[in-house]
Amino acid sequence: MLGVVKVGTSSITDERGELYDAALLKLCGDVAGARAAGHRVVLVLSGAIAAGMPALGIDRRPADMGTLQALAAVGQPRLLERMNAMLSTYGIVAGQVLLTPYDFVQRSQYLHARETLRRLLDLGVLPIVNENDTIADDEIRYGDNDRLAALVSHLLHADALVLLTDTAGLFTADPRLDEGASLIEEIVEVDEALEQVAGGPGSERGSGGMAGKIAAAKIAAWSGVRAVIAAASAPGVVADALAGTAVGTVITPRPQRLPSRKLWIAFAQGSEGRIVVDDGARAALVTGGRSLLPAGVRDVDGAFEADAPVEIAGPDGKVFAKGLCRYSARALRAAAGKRTAELADGHPHEVVHRDDMVVLP
């Protein structure tokens, strides 16, 4: 059983934002227990920014990108040094792999990352993956280690993605505010209602929150990977989650696995605009597997540039697809409704090519 285990910042730091040795020791013990049970583990470990804050005398997570990147640069080696010391007591050798989600777009980088991780696993090394926060931009703000872990599970064809956090799983409401909230034990399909239940970021030290976990679980499900959201504090949680023992919230995988590039288009990028199409275009895209042509476009929302990710909605406003638009918003407004013969020379015949589009459930 191959599992990608992601641990959030709030699960390994104390209330002051400093690394919490007891939590790190517990994590190392859980990973060692899972490996002893025959599972192969890749650990995606957040906490570099939080680890750098006390070293620089900063007690609240800043908002500006330059300071966040500086904190990550200071905190990353401190975090790995602490982890290596603890893992060595179990005879485990760890290897650091720094990635960004963009490594999953370029084919050569994708293959190189996969080969590196597979080789580390073959050598008995525990790969510790983190986002390359020192050079990343928007990812730092949006808690991309959740999404990064899901993309790693896709890359390695993992059996499970285990998202460890400071709650027992996804609840019907925020258990901190509603005593009647109950744990959701299984999710078959991540829909808009569930995403609303997940809410926003969970702590000042982290950035993903439960919303980030649900987004990651959706990526995993579309990758054919079972996802588990569970409490990092639960005894033996890593081995239990990988073995399929009832723990936390389980998100079942979909039967069809999206290719990595389409997975990136669908879930790993935020939309920069929206295109509204007519019923004929919607049918052609959903049932006919066709590309979107200017003739089917009825409205354009946003101020995006060419090649930006956009949502595609029907006349009822419901989004049914996502893709990379070959027009800028301004150019598309001018071309909307025109047939191919009416387009000016040099304008793309497709607004969104079918190879750059994912039809959503």
Buried (B, 14 or more C-beta within 10 A) or exposed (E): BBBBBBBBBBBBBBEEBBBBEEBBEBBBBBBBBBBEBEBBBBBBBBBBBBBBBBEEEBEEBEEEEEBBBBBBBBBBEBBBEBBBEBBEEBEBEBBBBBBBBEBBBEEEBBEEBBEBBBEBBEEEBBBBBBBBBBEBEEBBEBBBBBBBBBBBBBBBEBBBBBBBBBBBBBBEEBBEEEEEBEBBEEBEEBEEEBBEBBBEBBBBBBBBBBBBBBBBBBBBBBBBBBBBBBBBBBEBBBBBBBBEEEBBBBBEBBEEBBEBBBBBBBBBBEBBBBBBBBEEBBBBBBEEEBBBBBBBBBBBBBEBEBEBBBBBBBEEEEBBBBBBBBBBBEBBEBBBEBEEEEBEEEBBEBBBBBEBBBBBE
